[in-house]
Every structure is written in structure tokens, then in C-alpha cells.
Amino acid sequence: MNEYHVSLPFPPSVNRWVRVSRGRIIKSKEWRTWIEGTGMVLHETYLQDEPIDISCSVQIHLEPPNRRRFDIDNRAKAVLDSLEQHNVLANDDLVDSLLITRGDIHPGGRALVGVKW
């Protein structure tokens, strides 16, 4: 069994992904900034030539930047989409098991992610 672990910036809520501007739906600046930041981290840490293309399990441990309440399921979608967009996962529908936990406050916030396949 293979494993991959990475620390990503704290993900934005799916409720903040898109904005409507002049009748068009566009990705929010917050989302674009986050996805670019995760792309740099994943590019530096994921050293395999090919994305994971078999069933896998993902663990996400969310450490928020402050005491504000948040829905953990709103953050998991961002993490999975980032793993797919940056070629760690061939497709996020390969995830057969997903564990999301809430941790203590961490300065700036972060998401500790583990993938097993």
C-alpha cells in the first residue's frame, strides 16, 4: 500500500467559490488564490509521474485559523478538487473512503491530507 501526505493551506468554503459578475459566473479571487497556492505545494511534494488512478482513501484533518465555526464538509470538496486538478488523483470519484476531522486552531490554518492507495 502506498501513502502520500501533504499540508495544504486552509481551504475556502464551497459557498465562496463562485461570484456572479455582469450575469456571468466566475471563480472567486479567494478560490483562484487558494487553488494556485495548493498547486505549488502539490507540485513540489507529489513526486510520482502519473496521478493515482485506482481506488483510494483520503483523510483530511482541518486545523482552522481561528475559532469561527465552519462546516467541515464544505472544505473537503475543495481539497479533493485540488488533488484532482493538480494531478495527484486522476479523478476524485476514485475515493472510496473519506475521513474528515476538525483539529485545533493553527496560525493561518491548514489542511493535513493523507491519501492511501
Residue pairs with C-beta under 8 A, 6 or more apart in sequence:
1 116
1 117
2 116
2 117
3 114
3 115
3 116
4 45
4 46
4 52
4 88
4 114
4 115
5 112
5 113
5 114
5 115
6 41
6 42
6 45
6 46
6 112
6 113
7 41
7 110
7 111
7 112
7 113
8 38
8 41
8 42
8 79
8 82
8 110
8 111
8 112
8 113
9 34
9 37
9 38
9 41
9 108
9 109
9 110
9 111
10 62
10 63
10 64
10 65
10 75
10 106
10 108
10 109
10 110
10 111
11 34
11 62
11 75
11 78
11 79
11 82
11 111
12 28
12 30
12 31
12 34
12 75
12 78
13 70
13 71
13 74
13 75
13 78
14 74
14 77
14 78
15 74
16 28
16 30
16 31
17 27
17 28
17 31
17 78
18 25
18 26
18 27
18 28
18 31
19 25
19 26
19 27
19 28
20 26
31 78
34 78
34 82
35 81
35 82
35 85
38 82
38 86
39 82
39 85
39 86
42 82
42 83
42 86
42 87
42 88
43 86
46 86
46 87
46 88
51 87
51 88
51 89
51 90
52 88
52 89
52 90
52 94
52 115
52 117
53 90
53 91
53 94
54 94
54 117
55 94
55 95
55 96
55 117
56 89
56 94
56 95
56 96
56 115
56 116
56 117
57 95
57 96
57 97
57 98
57 99
57 115
57 116
57 117
58 79
58 80
58 83
58 95
58 97
58 98
58 99
58 113
58 114
58 115
59 98
59 99
59 100
59 101
59 113
59 114
59 115
59 116
60 75
60 76
60 79
60 98
60 99
60 100
60 101
60 111
60 112
60 113
61 101
61 103
61 111
61 112
61 113
62 72
62 75
62 100
62 101
62 102
62 103
62 109
62 111
63 103
63 104
63 105
63 106
63 109
63 110
63 111
63 112
64 70
64 102
64 103
64 105
64 106
64 109
65 105
65 106
65 107
65 108
65 109
66 105
66 109
67 105
72 100
72 101
72 102
73 100
75 100
75 111
76 98
76 100
79 111
79 113
80 89
80 92
80 95
80 98
81 92
83 89
83 92
83 113
83 115
84 90
84 91
84 92
88 115
89 95
89 115
103 112
